[in-house]
Amino acid sequence: GLSARSLQVLTIGNSFADSVFSYLPSIVAAVPDCELVLDRANIGGCSLERHWREVEKAEADPSYKPYGGKYTLKDKLTSQSWDIITMQQVSHQSYKPESYEPWFKNLCDYVRRYAPQAEIVIQMTWAYRSDHPLFTKTLLGGQEEMFSKLFAAYNQLAVNYQLRVIPT
């Protein structure tokens, strides 16, 4: 090709989003003339609600840097011209559609304010291992129930906002 294709991707999520950093760079490296710039605003176990609460705290106190103790979400959003920004719900709430709002909308509006050029994409999480304790108390239908509920919740969110989903 005449020039390299470059894609700038920022993840807003939790440890499930960190999985992208394990696999995607090697996949992209196998494609000629393709460059991936990948950065994260991830906090382990972080829900959409907590990401929004971190925005509110950082807006109120400029010295508060929730991402790695060094950055605010605004810092990350404005650090470069992102092509894609992914967002996800924390896994233990992912199957509960009522847990997504109003936090997803607040975060979407914030992303659009500080990175208007970026496409927001929903990154789906996945069901837990079949021996997870959640399945003995809450989701008695096990992995299948968790997956079908989180799949429905993420896809309804995608319909509501007309966004693409990265399936898992």
C-alpha positions in Angstrom: 0.0 0.0 0.0 0.9 3.6 -0.4 0.6 4.4 3.3 0.1 2.6 6.6 -3.4 2.4 7.9 -3.5 3.5 11.5 -6.3 3.0 14.1 -6.4 4.8 17.4 -8.5 2.8 20.0 -9.2 3.8 23.6 -11.0 1.4 26.0 -13.2 2.6 28.9 -13.8 -0.5 31.0 -12.4 -2.9 33.4 -10.3 -6.1 33.5 -12.4 -7.6 30.7 -11.3 -4.7 28.4 -7.7 -5.5 29.3 -8.0 -8.7 27.3 -7.9 -6.6 24.2 -4.3 -5.7 25.0 -3.3 -9.3 25.2 -4.6 -10.4 21.8 -5.3 -7.5 19.5 -1.8 -6.1 19.0 -0.4 -9.4 17.7 -3.4 -9.8 15.4 -2.9 -6.3 14.0 0.9 -6.9 13.7 0.2 -9.7 11.3 -1.6 -7.3 8.9 0.8 -5.5 6.5 0.9 -1.7 6.7 -1.5 -1.6 9.7 -0.7 0.2 12.9 -2.7 0.1 16.1 -2.5 2.7 18.8 -4.2 1.3 21.9 -4.7 3.0 25.2 -7.0 2.3 28.2 -9.1 4.0 30.8 -9.8 0.8 32.6 -10.1 0.1 36.3 -10.5 -3.5 37.5 -14.1 -4.3 38.5 -15.3 -0.9 37.4 -18.9 -0.4 36.5 -20.4 2.2 34.2 -21.7 3.9 37.3 -18.3 4.1 38.9 -16.6 5.4 35.7 -19.2 8.2 35.8 -18.7 8.9 39.5 -14.9 9.1 38.7 -15.7 11.8 36.1 -17.7 13.7 38.6 -15.0 13.5 41.2 -12.2 14.6 38.8 -14.3 17.5 37.5 -14.8 18.7 41.1 -11.1 18.2 42.0 -8.5 18.6 39.3 -5.9 16.8 41.4 -8.0 13.6 41.4 -6.6 11.2 38.8 -8.5 7.9 38.9 -6.8 6.2 36.0 -3.5 4.8 37.1 -3.2 7.7 39.5 -2.1 9.8 36.6 -5.1 10.6 34.4 -8.7 11.6 34.3 -11.1 10.4 31.7 -10.9 13.9 30.1 -7.1 13.5 29.9 -7.4 10.2 28.1 -10.1 11.4 25.7 -8.1 14.5 24.7 -4.7 12.8 24.6 -5.1 12.1 20.9 -7.6 11.9 18.1 -9.3 8.5 18.8 -10.9 6.6 16.0 -12.8 4.2 18.2 -13.6 4.4 21.9 -15.0 1.2 23.5 -17.3 1.0 26.6 -18.5 -1.9 28.6 -20.4 -2.8 31.7 -18.7 -4.6 34.6 -19.3 -8.4 34.2 -21.2 -8.8 37.5 -23.8 -6.2 36.4 -23.7 -7.0 32.6 -26.8 -9.2 32.7 -28.9 -6.5 34.5 -30.2 -4.1 31.8 -31.3 -1.6 34.6 -27.6 -1.2 35.7 -26.6 0.5 32.4 -28.5 3.8 32.8 -28.2 6.7 33.3 -24.4 6.0 33.4 -24.0 4.9 29.8 -25.8 8.0 28.5 -23.7 10.2 30.7 -20.5 8.7 29.6 -21.5 8.8 25.9 -22.3 12.5 26.1 -19.0 13.1 27.9 -17.0 11.1 25.2 -18.8 13.0 22.5 -18.0 16.3 24.1 -14.2 15.6 24.4 -13.7 13.2 21.5 -16.4 14.0 19.0 -14.5 12.4 16.1 -14.5 9.0 17.7 -16.9 6.1 17.0 -18.3 4.8 20.3 -18.4 1.0 20.2 -19.9 -1.3 22.9 -17.5 -4.1 24.0 -19.5 -7.1 25.3 -18.2 -9.0 28.3 -18.8 -12.7 28.7 -20.3 -15.2 31.1 -18.4 -16.6 34.0 -17.0 -20.1 34.3 -19.7 -22.7 34.9 -18.4 -23.2 38.5 -18.8 -19.6 39.5 -20.7 -19.0 42.9 -23.1 -16.6 41.1 -24.8 -19.6 39.6 -25.6 -21.2 43.0 -27.5 -18.2 44.4 -28.6 -15.7 41.7 -28.5 -17.1 38.2 -29.7 -20.6 38.6 -29.7 -21.1 34.9 -25.9 -20.9 35.0 -23.6 -19.7 32.2 -26.4 -20.0 29.6 -28.7 -17.7 31.5 -25.9 -15.2 32.2 -24.8 -15.1 28.6 -28.4 -14.8 27.2 -29.2 -12.0 29.6 -25.9 -10.0 29.0 -26.2 -10.6 25.3 -29.7 -9.2 25.3 -28.7 -6.2 27.5 -25.7 -5.2 25.4 -27.6 -5.6 22.1 -30.6 -3.6 23.4 -28.1 -0.8 24.4 -26.6 -1.0 20.9 -30.1 -0.6 19.4 -31.0 2.3 21.7 -27.8 4.2 20.8 -27.4 2.9 17.3 -23.8 1.7 18.1 -21.9 -1.3 17.0 -21.1 -4.2 19.4 -17.9 -6.1 19.6 -19.3 -9.5 20.4 -17.6 -12.0 22.6 
